[in-house]
Amino acid sequence: MHAYEVKDITLAPYGLEKIDWAYRNMPVLRAIEAELIEKQPFKGHKIAVSVHVEAKTACLARALARGGAEVALTGCNPLSTQDDVAAALAAGGMMSVYAVHGDTEEEYFGRLKKTLAFGPDIVIDDGGDLALLLHSKLKDLAKNVIGGCEETTTGVHRLEILKKEGKLAYPVVAVNDARCKHLFDNRFGTGQSVWTAIMATTNLVVAGKTVVVAGYGMCGRGVAMRAKGLGARVIVTEIDPVKACEALMEGYTVMTMDEAAPLGDCFVTVTGCKDVITEKHFLNMKDGAICCNAGHFDCEVSIKDLKRIAVSDSELRHNVVGYKLENGKTVCVIAEGRLVNLASGDGHPVEIMDMSFALQAQSAMYIATQNARLPIDVYQTPEEIDNRVAEILLATKKINIDILTDEQKKYISSWEF
């Protein structure tokens, strides 16, 4: 009997409806799942999964269970859990589920700990919170882990630091760095889902506004590109001079956040760092300026500073809080500064996550089917896994691409012309 902690199990039919819709639009994951069902590579394995609990991730969790795994699932952000989806997975009886929308920090980490309590040997992380516990409070459980998968820039960064300090406890595949992940999920997925969430939450026009995008990595590129396409004037702030030059040459205005603060109508942080927008910026913003965050953790827009300097605050619209300052201006924040596309929306489009979760499933299978335990390191996703996802996707769309002839292969593999 699988355990579960969900808000309301009677919500299951609504969640199943969402899952079914996602599943029918995830042909790549369905193809991988068929292979998992046939080969049962996870038989005898326990997999702990910490992801945003919504319809697409439900399809991944089911695929792992159907591949023979004992699965325990929890969220990776207190505001991204969709209670009806969590209920549907719990009611399905295929896995243990510990996920409730709106958890306090204590409740959130309590559910992470319950997800690890059954002693997993594979972990799938989104942001590295399972890794955080396995390298701190639950070190004793890390010895059971033969490998993990991490699908965010933030999480991979954490793991690289652990590796550099000689503290990494188990091998990890950096799924985030796969081409079929960061080129599509980070850029096109984030770009679309962030603006879908902002527009649905605010019901305001983007065209004609000045949008400030903090950070010009793959996610920032996507957010800026979609803002430009919607008719906004886009300002980019950066700390990397090369990325700043790239943004400049792609047509964006580049400046510091200090310079951008009084100009922006909407601010989107996508840096992976803390205190990107702070007190000095809030005080210089326009009345009604909107701030939101598309980085993994809720530390980029300093809500702590905003609460301290505000004379009052109120919910102006669902998921939008207005903070009135002493200067009479109001600064608006979407989704408490948490990951806006999931805390105030449905996350990335289904077809984008189809690619990302196909990578996750195959990377987990790669870990499970090694003849010997991988040496402890942070690994790139094997190229054949990356290519296979792209090939399956192209096949579902009946698209053919060219293949090198033997002579061409010889030509590009030789220094002799």
Residue pairs with C-beta under 8 A, 6 or more apart in sequence:
2 90
2 93
2 94
2 95
2 96
2 97
3 96
3 98
3 114
4 86
4 90
4 96
4 97
4 98
5 97
5 98
5 99
5 100
5 111
5 114
6 83
6 86
6 87
6 90
6 97
6 99
6 100
7 83
7 86
7 87
7 100
7 101
8 83
8 87
9 87
9 90
9 91
10 87
11 83
11 84
11 87
11 88
12 84
12 87
12 88
12 90
12 91
12 92
13 88
14 84
14 88
15 55
15 58
15 82
15 83
15 84
15 85
15 86
15 87
15 88
15 89
16 88
16 91
16 92
18 54
18 55
18 58
18 82
18 84
18 85
18 88
19 55
19 58
19 59
19 62
19 85
19 88
19 89
21 55
21 350
22 55
22 56
22 58
22 59
22 350
22 353
23 30
23 59
25 350
25 351
25 354
26 56
26 59
26 350
26 351
26 353
26 354
26 357
27 354
27 392
27 393
27 396
28 354
28 355
28 358
28 389
28 392
28 393
28 396
29 59
29 60
29 63
29 354
29 357
29 358
29 361
31 358
31 392
32 63
32 358
32 361
32 362
32 392
33 62
33 63
33 66
33 67
33 361
36 42
36 63
36 64
36 66
36 67
36 68
36 361
36 365
37 66
37 67
39 67
40 67
40 68
41 67
41 68
41 365
41 368
41 369
42 64
42 67
42 68
42 69
42 122
42 364
42 365
42 368
43 67
43 68
43 69
44 68
45 68
45 69
45 70
45 121
45 122
45 368
46 69
46 70
46 71
46 72
46 118
46 119
46 120
46 121
46 122
47 64
47 69
47 70
47 71
47 72
47 120
47 121
47 122
47 123
47 124
47 364
48 71
48 72
48 74
48 115
48 116
48 118
48 120
48 122
48 123
48 124
48 130
49 57
49 60
49 61
49 64
49 71
49 72
49 73
49 74
49 115
49 123
49 124
50 73
50 74
50 75
50 76
50 112
50 115
50 123
50 124
50 125
50 126
50 127
50 129
50 130
51 57
51 60
51 61
51 73
51 75
51 76
51 124
51 126
52 75
52 76
52 77
52 80
52 81
52 126
52 339
52 342
52 347
53 73
53 74
53 75
53 80
53 81
53 82
53 85
53 86
53 89
53 97
53 99
54 80
54 81
54 82
54 85
54 342
54 346
54 347
55 82
55 85
55 346
55 350
56 347
56 348
56 350
56 353
56 354
56 357
57 353
57 357
58 85
58 88
58 89
59 357
60 124
60 357
60 360
60 361
61 71
61 73
61 89
61 94
61 95
62 89
62 92
62 94
62 95
63 357
63 361
64 71
64 124
64 361
64 364
65 71
65 94
65 95
66 94
67 361
67 365
69 122
70 95
70 118
71 94
71 95
71 96
72 95
72 96
72 97
72 98
72 114
72 115
72 116
72 117
72 118
72 120
73 89
73 95
73 96
73 97
73 98
73 99
73 115
74 97
74 98
74 99
74 111
74 112
74 114
74 115
75 81
75 99
75 103
75 108
75 111
76 125
76 126
76 127
76 129
77 127
77 296
77 338
77 339
77 342
77 343
78 101
78 102
78 103
78 104
78 105
78 107
78 108
78 338
79 101
79 102
79 335
79 336
79 338
79 339
79 342
79 343
80 101
80 338
80 339
80 342
80 343
80 347
81 99
81 100
81 101
81 103
82 101
82 346
83 100
83 101
86 97
86 99
86 100
89 95
89 97
90 97
96 115
96 118
98 111
98 114
98 115
99 111
100 107
100 111
103 111
109 129
109 133
112 129
112 130
112 133
113 133
113 137
113 138
115 130
116 123
116 130
116 133
116 134
116 138
116 141
119 141
119 144
120 141
120 144
120 145
121 144
121 145
121 146
122 145
122 146
122 147
122 148
122 149
122 364
122 367
122 368
123 130
123 131
123 134
123 145
123 147
123 148
123 149
124 148
124 149
124 151
124 360
124 364
125 131
125 148
125 149
125 150
125 151
125 155
126 150
126 151
126 152
126 155
126 296
127 152
127 154
127 155
127 296
127 297
128 150
128 152
128 154
128 155
128 158
128 159
130 148
131 148
131 150
131 155
131 158
131 159
131 162
131 172
132 158
134 141
134 142
134 145
134 169
134 170
135 142
135 162
135 167
135 168
135 169
139 169
142 169
142 170
143 169
145 169
145 170
146 170
146 171
146 367
146 368
146 370
146 373
146 374
147 170
147 171
147 172
147 173
147 364
147 367
147 368
147 370
147 373
147 374
148 170
148 171
148 172
148 173
148 367
149 172
149 173
149 175
149 360
149 363
149 364
149 367
150 156
150 159
150 172
150 173
150 174
150 175
150 176
151 175
151 176
151 181
151 185
151 356
151 359
151 360
152 176
152 296
153 176
153 182
153 186
153 217
153 218
153 219
153 272
153 296
154 272
154 295
154 296
154 297
155 176
155 296
156 174
156 176
156 177
156 378
157 272
159 168
159 172
159 174
159 378
160 378
162 168
162 169
163 377
163 378
168 376
168 377
168 378
169 376
170 376
171 367
171 373
171 374
171 375
171 376
171 377
171 378
171 379
172 377
172 378
172 379
173 363
173 366
173 367
173 379
173 380
173 381
174 378
174 379
174 380
174 381
175 181
175 356
175 359
175 360
175 363
175 381
176 182
176 186
177 380
177 381
178 359
178 380
178 381
178 385
178 386
178 389
179 386
179 390
180 355
180 356
180 358
180 359
180 386
180 389
180 390
181 355
181 356
181 359
181 381
182 218
183 218
184 352
184 355
184 356
185 348
185 352
185 353
185 355
185 356
186 217
186 218
186 219
186 222
187 218
187 219
187 221
187 222
187 225
188 222
188 352
189 222
189 348
189 349
189 352
189 353
189 356
190 218
190 219
190 222
190 223
190 270
190 294
190 341
190 348
191 219
191 221
191 222
191 223
191 225
191 226
192 222
192 226
192 348
192 349
192 352
193 341
193 342
193 345
193 346
193 347
193 348
193 349
194 222
194 223
194 226
194 268
194 292
194 294
194 340
194 341
195 206
195 223
195 226
195 227
195 230
196 341
196 345
196 346
197 334
197 335
197 340
197 341
197 342
197 344
197 345
198 206
198 266
198 268
198 290
198 292
198 334
198 340
198 344
199 206
200 344
200 345
201 317
201 318
201 319
201 320
201 334
201 335
201 340
201 344
201 345
202 290
202 317
202 320
202 334
203 317
204 290
206 227
206 230
206 231
206 232
206 266
207 230
207 231
207 232
208 231
208 232
208 233
209 232
209 233
209 265
209 266
210 232
210 233
210 234
210 235
210 263
210 264
210 265
210 266
211 224
211 227
211 232
211 233
211 234
211 235
211 264
211 265
211 266
211 267
211 268
212 234
212 235
212 236
212 237
212 257
212 260
212 263
212 264
212 266
212 267
212 268
213 220
213 223
213 224
213 227
213 234
213 235
213 236
213 237
213 252
213 268
213 270
214 220
214 236
214 237
214 257
214 267
214 268
214 269
214 270
214 271
214 276
214 277
214 300
215 237
215 238
215 269
215 270
215 271
215 272
215 273
215 276
215 295
216 224
216 236
216 238
216 240
216 243
216 244
216 246
216 247
217 243
217 270
217 271
217 272
219 270
219 294
219 295
220 236
220 270
220 271
223 268
223 270
223 294
224 234
224 236
224 247
224 250
224 252
227 234
227 268
228 234
228 251
228 252
232 266
233 253
234 252
234 253
235 252
235 253
235 254
235 255
235 260
235 263
235 264
236 244
236 247
236 252
236 253
236 254
237 254
237 255
237 256
237 257
237 260
237 276
238 244
238 247
238 254
244 254
247 254
248 254
257 276
257 277
257 281
258 280
258 281
258 284
260 267
261 277
261 280
261 281
261 282
261 284
261 285
262 284
262 285
262 286
264 285
264 286
264 289
265 286
265 288
265 289
265 290
266 289
266 290
266 291
266 292
267 277
267 289
267 290
267 291
267 292
267 301
268 292
268 293
268 294
268 340
269 276
269 277
269 291
269 292
269 293
269 294
269 295
269 300
269 301
270 293
270 294
270 295
271 295
271 300
272 295
272 296
272 300
273 295
273 300
274 297
274 299
274 300
274 302
275 299
275 300
275 302
276 300
276 301
277 291
277 300
277 301
277 302
278 302
278 305
279 302
279 305
279 306
279 308
279 309
282 305
282 306
282 309
282 323
282 325
282 331
283 309
283 325
283 327
285 329
285 331
286 329
287 328
287 329
287 330
288 329
288 330
288 332
289 329
289 331
289 332
290 320
290 332
290 333
290 334
291 301
291 331
291 332
291 333
291 334
291 337
292 301
292 333
292 334
292 335
292 337
292 340
292 344
293 300
293 301
293 335
293 337
293 338
293 339
293 340
294 339
294 340
294 341
295 339
296 339
298 336
298 337
298 338
298 339
299 337
300 337
301 333
301 337
303 333
303 336
303 337
306 323
306 331
306 333
307 313
307 323
309 325
309 326
310 323
310 324
310 325
310 331
311 324
311 325
311 326
312 323
312 324
313 321
313 322
313 323
313 324
314 321
314 322
314 324
315 321
315 322
316 322
316 332
319 334
319 335
319 343
319 344
320 332
320 333
320 334
321 332
321 333
321 336
322 330
322 331
322 332
323 330
323 331
323 332
323 333
324 330
325 331
334 340
334 344
335 343
335 344
336 343
341 347
341 348
347 353
348 356
354 393
355 389
355 390
355 393
358 389
358 392
359 381
359 385
359 386
359 389
362 385
362 388
362 389
363 381
363 385
366 382
366 385
367 374
394 400
394 401
404 412
